[in-house]
Amino acid sequence: MNPGEPQRKRSASENAKGVLARSCRSWHVPRAGPGLSAAVLLSVGCGGTLYLAANGRSPRPPVEVFDCVKSQIVFLGYTQTSIDLESHRITARKYDREARFADSRFQRMIERLTVEIGSSAEGGAHLRIGAHTFAELATQRGPTEIEQDASPAVRAAGQKLLEACGS
């Protein structure tokens, strides 16, 4: 294509074949073989999680397990932030002001527990616990939380909660 010549619009089928248009130029993007596509998909699916996810069962009814979780959260030093009595869900947080982070906008670490309790098919309750750690930064938009690897303290709190209420 010449620089003075107007660029023609490409159809969707031409773009799907690997021809991309850009301003005054166009170029050909070679198609990836099936091996490359599979490698890209596998690398995307192999990322690790930043949080701890723990599951457990209890022979007790969900209401009793929920009451246990509510009392254990306070015992572990966490503050309840939300509660759903009908669905038996609860979230709690704890601030770690002693942690350090290599960013001048850093304010504190936030450890967060999320707990869901449901009825088990065998009877009793199914307990699902998520333990997360976030770095809180002061940005121009306001406080911003960025998830980090779960800290050893929040992992231990999730395990203690599972041991205390899951059996």
Secondary structure as the mmCIF struct_conf table of DSSP 4:
data_model
#
loop_
_struct_conf.conf_type_id
_struct_conf.id
_struct_conf.beg_label_comp_id
_struct_conf.beg_label_asym_id
_struct_conf.beg_label_seq_id
_struct_conf.end_label_comp_id
_struct_conf.end_label_asym_id
_struct_conf.end_label_seq_id
TURN_TY1_P TURN_TY1_P1 PRO A 3 GLY A 4
BEND BEND1 GLU A 5 GLU A 5
HELX_LH_PP_P HELX_LH_PP_P1 PRO A 6 SER A 11
HELX_RH_AL_P HELX_RH_AL_P1 ALA A 12 ALA A 16
TURN_TY1_P TURN_TY1_P2 LYS A 17 GLY A 18
STRN STRN1 VAL A 19 ARG A 22
TURN_TY1_P TURN_TY1_P3 SER A 23 CYS A 24
STRN STRN2 ARG A 25 HIS A 28
HELX_LH_PP_P HELX_LH_PP_P2 VAL A 29 GLY A 33
HELX_RH_AL_P HELX_RH_AL_P2 PRO A 34 GLY A 45
TURN_TY1_P TURN_TY1_P4 CYS A 46 CYS A 46
HELX_LH_PP_P HELX_LH_PP_P3 GLY A 47 THR A 49
BEND BEND2 LEU A 50 TYR A 51
STRN STRN3 LEU A 52 SER A 58
BEND BEND3 PRO A 59 ARG A 60
HELX_RH_AL_P HELX_RH_AL_P3 PRO A 62 PHE A 75
TURN_TY1_P TURN_TY1_P5 LEU A 76 GLY A 77
STRN STRN4 THR A 79 ASP A 84
TURN_TY1_P TURN_TY1_P6 LEU A 85 HIS A 88
STRN STRN5 ARG A 89 ASP A 96
BEND BEND4 ARG A 97 GLU A 98
BEND BEND5 ALA A 102 ALA A 102
TURN_TY1_P TURN_TY1_P7 SER A 104 ARG A 105
STRN STRN6 PHE A 106 SER A 119
TURN_TY1_P TURN_TY1_P8 ALA A 121 GLU A 122
BEND BEND6 GLY A 123 GLY A 124
STRN STRN7 ALA A 125 THR A 139
TURN_TY1_P TURN_TY1_P9 GLN A 140 ARG A 141
STRN STRN8 GLY A 142 GLN A 148
HELX_LH_PP_P HELX_LH_PP_P4 ASP A 149 SER A 151
HELX_RH_AL_P HELX_RH_AL_P4 PRO A 152 CYS A 165
#
